[in-house]
Amino acid sequence: MVIKLLTIDLHFPGRFSLKEKRFVLSSIKTKLARQFNVSIAEIDYHDKWQRSKLAIVTVGSDGVVAQSTCDKLLKKLESDHRLSVLHCEQQVL
């Protein structure tokens, strides 16, 4: 069993309030959690209306499965026109 942690810094261009950011972020978190069976939490920039930092955790039967999930999830985030991925760190726990 492998546990993988992704820490992702996001930028939300064109958002001008916390309400707008939270609406987009809530949608993204729900979709990713359902599609990839991961746990997601916002861990920083709670009061910034164009930034967010997410912690995403996945568990796989082996490293290949966990890495594949992380790669697909990151690709999905990078293709979302509502945000930009600024930085991503991956750790095996």
Secondary structure, 3 states (H helix, E strand, C coil): CEEEEEEEEEECCCCCCHHHHHHHHHHHHHHHHHHHCCEEEEEECCCCCCEEEEEEEEEECCHHHHHHHHHHHHHHHHCCCCCEEEEEEEEEC
